[in-house]
């Protein structure tokens, strides 16, 4: 997950959206990120602002739906 977090720090909003969609919606449960990781991603997207706010909202929605926090 560290490589994904690093990617989210520098990649374009479109690339981040594609990768985030995979991790939150498409990967198998045994590969899925834990709640702490998704919270980190959410904070990172909030810090990046603008186009990334939508991605932070997707992280929050995933956290709410999975009842992990």
Secondary structure per residue as TSV (DSSP state, phi and psi in degrees):
chain	resnum	aa	ss	phi	psi
A	1	X	-	360.0	-22.5
A	2	X	H	-61.3	-39.3
A	3	X	H	-64.3	-37.8
A	4	X	H	-66.4	-43.1
A	5	X	H	-60.7	-42.4
A	6	X	H	-63.7	-40.6
A	7	X	H	-60.9	-42.8
A	8	X	H	-64.0	-20.7
A	9	X	H	-76.6	-23.1
A	10	X	H	-128.4	-20.1
A	11	X	S	-73.8	163.1
A	12	X	-	-67.9	162.2
A	13	X	H	-59.7	-40.4
A	14	X	H	-63.8	-44.4
A	15	X	H	-65.6	-42.5
A	16	X	H	-60.3	-42.1
A	17	X	H	-61.3	-42.0
A	18	X	H	-65.1	-45.1
A	19	X	H	-68.6	-42.5
A	20	X	H	-61.4	-41.8
A	21	X	H	-58.3	-42.0
A	22	X	I	-59.6	-51.5
A	23	X	I	-67.5	-33.2
A	24	X	I	-89.5	-24.8
A	25	X	I	-127.2	-21.5
A	26	X	I	-114.8	-28.8
A	27	X	S	-72.0	161.8
A	28	X	-	-71.4	158.8
A	29	X	T	-60.0	-34.1
A	30	X	T	-73.4	-13.1
A	31	X	T	-102.0	-12.9
A	32	X	-	-60.8	146.0
A	33	X	-	-69.5	157.0
A	34	X	-	-85.3	169.5
A	35	X	H	-60.3	-39.3
A	36	X	H	-60.6	-43.0
A	37	X	H	-63.9	-44.0
A	38	X	H	-65.7	-35.3
A	39	X	H	-64.0	-39.4
A	40	X	H	-61.7	-45.3
A	41	X	H	-61.4	-42.6
A	42	X	H	-58.3	-46.7
A	43	X	H	-63.7	-39.7
A	44	X	H	-61.8	-45.1
A	45	X	H	-65.2	-38.7
A	46	X	H	-62.5	-39.9
A	47	X	H	-65.9	-34.9
A	48	X	H	-74.9	-24.0
A	49	X	-	66.8	-166.1
A	50	X	G	41.8	-115.0
A	51	X	G	-64.3	-17.0
A	52	X	G	-87.1	-12.2
A	53	X	H	-60.1	-38.7
A	54	X	H	-60.9	-38.4
A	55	X	H	-68.8	-36.8
A	56	X	H	-62.3	-38.4
A	57	X	H	-65.0	-37.9
A	58	X	H	-64.4	-37.9
A	59	X	H	-62.3	-45.5
A	60	X	H	-63.3	-40.6
A	61	X	H	-61.9	-43.7
A	62	X	H	-61.2	-45.2
A	63	X	H	-60.9	-42.4
A	64	X	H	-64.2	-43.2
A	65	X	H	-73.0	-28.3
A	66	X	H	-90.1	-6.4
A	67	X	T	54.5	36.9
A	68	X	-	-92.5	-10.9
A	69	X	-	-129.9	360.0
